[in-house]
Amino acid sequence: MKVEMPSIDFSFSMKCVKTVLLVLICFMFHDESYGMHSGPELDASAVSSVPEPQSRSVADRIRFAYDLDFEMNFDNREFSYSDIFPSYTIIGARMTPALGVSVDQRNGTRHRLMAGIDVMKDFGRSETVKNADTLYSGTSGNLDLFGEILIYYNLRSRIGKTDFSLTAGIFPRRFALGEYSPAFISDSFRWYDNNLEGLLLQFRRPASYFEVGCDWLGMAGKESRERFIIFSSGKGRMGRIITLGYSGYMYHFAGSTAAPGVVDNILLNPYVDFDFSGLVPLQMLHVSAGWLQALQNDRKLVHEYVAPGGVELVAGIGKWNAGITNRFYYGRNLMPYYNTVGTGGDIYAADLYFGDPFYRLRDMDGWHCYDRLEVFYAPRLSDYVDLKVAAVLHFSGGYAGWQQMVTVHFNLQELLSHLKER
């Protein structure tokens, strides 16, 4: 006899799980003592009934840990003079609360096991048309604001003069501190793909910093591609003025059952930076020169590597929290396969390239220029709240358009660190 099993709406179940997790996080944030002390305070009667410990136990070093990050992003893009970029506006807010446990060892090593959720809303976006009947109804899609669940482990330790950190799991992209050109990752990609899924190793010394990580972007399947990226960045001071650095990634863009093939996408950027801010009464005065080198191979359709590249110069000057930064690239199109139709019938486009599309240089052959000029004001509101207002002008074969940007960023860990130092 065949028994009919009741159908389960797994998408609804996942939304319920995310909702419960968010409620638990908010409940834990209600008692701030967990973040500042190793345990709850006891009154005199309770103390008298508890025997005094002879020495500090392991349990005394286990405490609740939490993190909270908020960001609002306004990015209005007017590119009526460009055939590369459409004009549109990115505006929204994101909050990423997380809680867990922290264990401190006697040798200074700290372990953290955290769970949280990424909550993001594009302002004005809704699955239904807002009217008097649906504006406050349960069908407005608010549960869809709960995005990825965060689960990660973090280890921090000091080895000699080296501060070492290991993070594994699903965690915010902001944990990676390396410096990457917009040719690697665009503002819009950074906003909409806020988390890394994989591993991040970081090494910090008095005069240098290095990181290497892996972000797993797709799992192989009938329609989905196996995709992962290995990235690294580092820099070291060679004196008072000179800093040598690099950044790079290797992106493995494999095929699916329906679209076989593999594309290798490698991008490297060694550079040298000259910082003169310590010699003049300015907050920022620097010039850097680097080389962007791509190596790409469509193993199914091309069968050989192409190697476009070019020089990138960056200069910046700033005073009183205001400044100007100019980024100039002269070279060849770094995204030669952008409009290539793959074996599945779709163009590669943004699935293969995460960088700013202006580095396509209007899909022209030969050597061409792209210039990005940013004027910004970033007043210092506090140690844990960042505000930035900027205008970004783009020039590619002439004036291409501009962006007006406003970002507000609050980080709880910065606040807690500030309170502990007082």
N, C-alpha and C positions, 0 to 999 in steps of 0.2 A: 504494500500500500504506500503510495507516494504522499509524503507530507509536505504541504506548502509552507515554506518559511516566510514569515512576515518580512516585507521589504524595509530596508533601513536607509534613511537619507544620510549618507556619510558626510556630505557637505554641511548639513545642518548640525550634525553631531560635532564636527570640528569647530564650528562657530560657537557652539555651547561650551566646548572645552576652553577655547580662547577667552570667552567671556568670564568663565569661572576663574581662570588664571589671572585675568586683569583685576577682578574683584579681590582676590587673595593678595595681590601685590599692593593694591590701595590700602587694604586692611593692615598689612605689615608696615607700610609707611606711616600709619597713624601714630605709632609709638616710636618716637625719634630716639629713645634711649638705646635701641638695638644698634643703631649705627655709631653711637658714641661710647658705649661701654661694653664690657665683656658679658654683662648679664643684668637683669633687673635689680633695682635697689630693694633692700630688705629693711623692715622697721626693727625697733629694738627688741620686741618680743620674739620676732622670728630669729634674730641673731642669737638670742640666749638659748634657743632650742637646738641650734646647729653647732656641732663640735668644731673647734677651730682647726683648720688643716695644718699639718706640720710643714708642708711644702706645696708650692704651686703645682697643680696637676695638669694633665693634658686637657681636661675639660675646661679649665679656666682660660685656655687659649683658643677655644672654639666660640665663635660669635656669629650673629647674623650679619650679613653683608647685603647692601643694596646699592643700586645705581639708577639714576634717572637723568635722561637727556631729552631736551626739547629744542626744536628748531622750526622756525617759520621762514619760508623762502618765497620771495617775490622776484620773478625774472621775466620781464616783458621784452620780447624780441621783435624788432622791426627790421626785417631783411627784404624790403621791397626791391632793393637794387641787386639782390643775389639770386642766382638760379640754383644754388646749393641748398639753402635753408629756407623753409617757409616761415612766415611771421606768425607767432603765437605767444601765449603767456603761460608760464608755469607759476602757479601760486598755490600754496598749501602749507600744512603744518604736520609735524611728526613728533611723537613722543615714544620713547623706548624705555619703559620701566623694567627693572630686573631685580630679583632677590635671590638669596642663597645663603651659603655658609662660608665662613673664612676660618682657616686654621693657620696659626702662626707657630712655627717651630723655634726652638731656642737658638738655632744658628742664624735666624733672620729670614729663613725661607717662608714664603706665604703661599698657601693654596686657597683657591676660590672655586666653588662650584655654583654656577648661577643659572637661573631660568627666568625668562621674561617674554616680552611680546613687542612687536613693532606695530605701532598704531599710526596710520598716515591717512590724511584726507586732502585731496585736491579740492580747493574751494569751488563750490558751484557744481561739483559732480554728483549725480544721483542716478540710480537706475530707473527712476520713475520721474515723470514731470511733476514739479512741485505745484500743488494747488491747495485750496483750503481743505480738501479731503485727505490728501496724502502727505502734507508737510510734516505733521506730527504723528503719522501712523507708523506701524511696525514694518511697512513695506518700503520704507525709504532707503533701505540698504545699509544702515549704520553698522550692522554686524560685519559687513565686508571691509570695514575700516581696519579690523584686526588682521594684520598681515602675517608675516612669518613669526613663528615661535622661536625665541632665542634659547639655546641651551649650550653652555660652554664651560670649559675648565681653564683656569688661568694659574700659572706658576710664576712666581717672582723670586729671584735669588740673586745674591751677589757673589761673584767668583773673582777674588782679588780686586782689581779696579773696574771690573766689568759687571754692569747690571744686566742680568739676563731675564727675559720674559718669554714664556710659551703660552699661547692661547690656542685651544682646539675646540671645534664644534661649530655652532652657528652664532656669530657675534657681529657687532656693529663695525662697519668699514672704518669708522673714525679711529679704531684702535691702531691701524697702520699709520705710521707717522712719516713715511718716506715722501720725498718731493718728486712729483711726476709731472712732466709737461702735459698740456692739454692734448698733445698728440696721442698720449696713452689713454686718457680718460676724460670725457667731456663733463661739463657741469650738469647736464641733464641726466647722463648715465649715473653719475655719483648720487644724484638725488633719488632717482627711481630704483636703483639697485643699492640699497643702503647697507646691506649685510654681506659678509663673507661666509662661505661654507667650506671649512677646511682647517688649515693650520697656519699659524703665524709665529715666527721666531724673531726676537728682537735682541740686539746687543748694543749697549750704550757704554761708552768710555768717556773720560773727561774731554777728549778732543775729537770724538768720532761717534757715528751712529750707523748701524747696519740693520737691515731687516730682510727676511725672505719668507715668502708665504705661498700658499696654494689655495685657489678658490675654485671649487667644483660647481660648474654652471649648468650642466645638463647630464642626465643619465640616458644611456643608450636604450633605444626601444624601436618599435615599428615606425613611429613617426618622429620621435625625438632623437636629437643628436647627442652623442657623448661629447661634452665640452668641459675643458678645465684650463686654467691659466696659472702658471708659475711666475711669480713676480719678485723683484728684489730692488732695493734701493740702498744707497750708502753714501756717506760723505765723511771727510776728515780734514781738520784744519792743518795747514802746513806752515803755520806762522800766524802773525796777527792779522794779515790781510787775505792771504790765499787759502781757498778751500777747494779740494779736489773731490768730485762726486760722480755718481753714475745712477742710472735707473734702467730697468729693462724688464721685459716679460717674454714668455714663450706661451703662445696660445694654441692649444690643440683643439681644432674644430673638426671633429670626426663626423662621419655620415650616420644615417639611420638605415633601417632595413629598406625603407621606401626611397631613400636618397643616398646611395653608397658613395664613398669617397672620403678623402681626408685633406684638409687644408692646414698647412703649418703657417703660423703668423708670429714672427719674431721681431721685436723692436728694441733697440739699444740706444742709450743716450749718455755717453761720457761727457763731462763738462768741467770747466774750471771757473771759479767765482772769485771776484775781487771785491772785498767789502771795505769801503773807506769810511764807514760811519763813525769809527773810533777816532778818526783824525780830524773830523769837522763837526760843528755843532748841529748835526742832523740826526733824526731817528733812523733814517735809511738812506744809504748811498752805495749802490753796488752795480757792478757790471759782470755778466757771465757770458761765456762762449762755450757752445757745445755742438755736438754732431748727432743728428738723428739718423740711425741706420736701420732700415727694414730688410728682412729676409723672409720671402713668402713663396710658398709652393702649393699649387693645387695639384695634388698627386694624380687625380683622376682625369682632369681636363688639360693640364699644362705640362706636367711631368718634369719641370725644371724650376729652379729658384729664380725669382726676380729680386733685385736688390736696389730699390729706390732709396735715396737719402738726401741729406742737405744739412746746412749749417743753421743753428738757431742762436740768436743773440738776445739777451735779456738785460734790461737796465731799469733801475728804480731809484726814485728819490722821494723822501718823505720828511715832514716836519709837522709838529702839533697834531698828530694822528691823522693827517691827510697826506696823500701822496699820488704819484704817477708811476705806473709800471708799463713798459713797452716791451713787447715780445715780437721779434722779427725772424721769419723763416725764409730762407732762400734755398730751394732745392726742387726735387721732383715729387710727384704725387705719391704720398705714403700709403694710399689705399687703392692700389691698381685693380683689385678684384671687386670693388664696391658694387658695380653694376653687372657683375658676372652672374649669369643664370646657371645655377647648380644642377646636379643630376635630378633633383626633385622638382625642378621647374620654377623655383623661387630664386630671386636675386639674393646675394649674400648680405649686402647692405650692413645695417647695424648689428646683425647677428655675428658678423666677422670682425667688425671694427667698432671699438668703444670710444675712440678719440673724437675730437672736434672735427666735423666734416670739412671745415675750411682747409684742413691739410690735404684735401683732395685736389686743391688748386684748380678748381673748375673742370676737373677730369681732362686736363690738357697734357699733351706730351711735352717733354723738355723741361727746362728749369724755369721756375716762376717764383714770385714773391707772395708772401702773406704777412700782414702786420696786424697786431692786436694791441690797442692802446686802452689802458684802464686808468680812470681817474676815480679815486675813492676817498671816503672819509670814514674812519673807524674810531669814534670816541670811546674812551675808556670808562665804561659805566661801573664795572667792578671786576674783581679777579675771576668771576665765574659767569658773567653775562657779557656776551659779545654782540655788538651792533655794527653793521657795515652797510654803507650806502655807496653805490658805485655806478659809473657809466662806462660801458665798454664799447669802443668803436672798432670796426673790422674793415680792413682794406685788402681786397684780393682782385687784382686787375682794375683797381679803382675803388671808390667807396662802396661797400657792400651792405652796410646797415649798422645798427647799434643795439645795445641792451641797456635797460635800466634795472638795477638790482638792489634789493634790500633784504638783508638776512638778520635774524635775531636768533641767538644761540644761548641756551642755559644748560649748565652741566652741574649736577649735584656733587660729583666727586671733587670738582674744583672748590665748591663751597665748603665741603667737609674738610678738605686739606687746609683751607684758609682758617677755619675755626680751630683746628688742632694746633696750628702754628701760633695762635694768639695766647 
